[in-house]
Amino acid sequence: MQPTSVKPSEAGLTKCWVVFTNGNKKSFRSYDTSGRYAVADPRDYGIRGLKKMVDRWGKAVERAILYDTATGQPIEKLENGQWVAPQV
């Protein structure tokens, strides 16, 4: 019988696709739980973590887009160093 557990990195409610200034592209999934305490809004907690990670990289990031993994719809994107709602 196969275990049904999912890795935390594959269970994220959101993901972030990042393009770096050197041309590399990578996607990251959110961690939606703290592990130490209960989180009131797991989706928001994961989004804040992804944004914090991208903001730490600063000018090394050319662009980034946050997606909802359930729907595949963009949530926010990074333009000129600012997080903005995507154009619909």
Stockholm file with secondary structure:
# STOCKHOLM 1.0

chainA/1-88         MQPTSVKPSEAGLTKCWVVFTNGNKKSFRSYDTSGRYAVADPRDYGIRGLKKMVDRWGKAVERAILYDTATGQPIEKLENGQWVAPQV
#=GR chainA/1-88 SS CCCCCCCGGGSCSEEEEEEETTSCEEEEECCCCCSSSCCSCHHHHHHHHHHHHHHHHGGGEEEEEEEETTTCCEEEEEETTEEECCCC
#=GC SS_cons        CCCCCCCGGGSCSEEEEEEETTSCEEEEECCCCCSSSCCSCHHHHHHHHHHHHHHHHGGGEEEEEEEETTTCCEEEEEETTEEECCCC
//
